[in-house]
Amino acid sequence: MESPVSPADVAAGIFEAIQRRDLDAFARLQHDDVEDDFVAVGVYRGKAAVRMFFEELFAAVPDLHLTTERILADGDHATVQWQITGTFSGGPFQGVRATGRRIELKGVDVMHIVDGLLVDNTIYYDGLSFARQIGMLPSAGSRGDRAMTAAFNATTAARGKLPLGSPSR
């Protein structure tokens, strides 16, 4: 039986609520046991946990702007391609203190929607790009990036010379 509200409409409503920072409207579109898997960060289970994630994100990036680029739906799934921009200038995010750096990320949500409610969502975005943009990791190709890669490769080579089963230090 088809839900009275299409998965595409639910997905659009969710993204509109997030853009408005209306977490109550967002919660009305979620199943009580919703599960959001932010692949680069972790899994959040239940409305309260998902809400806390977004509260932390909004506090960390006070000027966060979300753009929905495309919504595709099939059966009880909707896929949303999106982009966020903003400045990491507020509170900490995932334990990382704000750096004042600008971020611009693209991502994709793959949503499972049943009876007009979001049941589970897998969120894909480039965590490496985010870490570089906020200054947690050096810029790609920079001297710091090359030094970090060289140090990693030296460590890997040194570990390769250890006999199998040797404890690493």
N, C-alpha and C positions, 0 to 999 in steps of 0.2 A: 504494500500500500504506500502510495506517495505521500510524503509529508505536505502539510498545507503550505509550508514555506520552503522554497527550494534551497539546496545547499549553497548555490551562488548568492542568493539573497541573504542567507545567514552569514556567509563569509564577508559580504559587503558590509553588513550591519556591524560585525565584529571590528572590521578595520576602520569604519567610520567612528565607532565608539572609542577606539584607541586613539585615533587622531584627535578627537575632542577631549581625550583624557577622562572619559566618562566610564569609570570602572564598574559602576552599578549597572549601566546599560550592557556593558560587556558581560558581566556575570549573569544577566538574564538570558544570554544566548549560550551559556555553558551548562553542561550536565553537572550535577553536584560532584561527581567523581571524575571530572575532566582530567586529562593528562596531557601536559605540554612537554614535549621533548625538544629542548633547545640543544641541538646536537653539539654545538661548540661549548656549552655550559653545563647542562644537566637536565634531569627530569623533574618536573614539578607536578605533584598530584593533588587534586582538589582545588576548588575555587579560591580558597584562602591563600594557598601557596602560589597560584598563578597571579593573583592580585598583588601579593607581596613582591613578586618579580617585577611587575610593571610599576608599582609604586617606587621601587628602588631605581628602575630605569629612568622614570620621569624626574626623580630627584637628582640623579646623576647628570642628566642631559636636559636641563630646564627648557631649552629651546628646540627640543626634539620635534622634527616634522616628518610625518609618515606620508608617503605617496603610494597609492595602490596603482600598479602599472597594468595588471591583467588578472582576471579571474576566469578560471576554466572549471567547469563542473561536469561530473559524470556519475550517475547513480547517486550514492550517498557520500560522495567525496567532492571537495572543492580544492583547487590549487590556486594559490594567490602569489603572484610575483610582486614584490614591493621594494621600496627604497626608503631609507631613513637618512636624514641629515641632522646635524646639531653640533653642539659644543659640549664636551665633557668637562663641565665647569661647576657642577654642583656637588652633591654628596658622593660617597664612594659607590662603586659598582662592582659586585662580586669580590669585595675586599680590596679593590684597587682604588686608591685616592685619585680624585679628579686632577687632570693635568692641564686643563684649559685648551686642549687641542680639539680641532674640528674633526668630525667623523662623517663619513659618507659610505654607507653600506647598502648592498643589494642582497636580497634574500628571497626565499620561497617557503611558504607554509603549505603543507599537505594535510588537509583537514578531513576528518571523518565526522559526518554530521548525521544524526539520527533524530527523527521527529522534531526537527527544527532546533536542535541543540548540538553544540560542539561536544563530541565525546573524547576525541583525541586529536592531537596536532603534532606533527613533526616539523620543526623549524630549522631550515638550513641557511646558514650564512657563513662567510669567510672569517673565522675567528683569528686567523693569522693576520689578515688585513686589518681587523679591528685592533689587535695588539700593536701593530706597526703604527696605525693612525694615532693612537693615544700615547705613543712613546714608550710603551712597555717593551717593545722589541725595536731594533734599529731598522731604518728604512731599507727596502730591498736594494741590493747592489752597493750600499754604502760601505765605508771602511769598517764600521762596527759590524755590519752584516757579514762581510768577508772574514773578519777576525773571529766572529762567533762560529761561522761555518768551519773555519780552519781548526779552531779549538775542538769542536765536535768531532771532526774527522780524525784529528790526532788521538783523541780519546778512544774513538772506535778502533783505530789501528792498534793502539796499545792493548785494548781488550782482546783483539784478535790474536795477539801473541801469547795470551794466557792459555794454559792447558784447559780443556773442557772440564767443568766441575770445580774450577778454582773460584773461591769466593772473591767477589769484587769488593773494592774498598771504597 
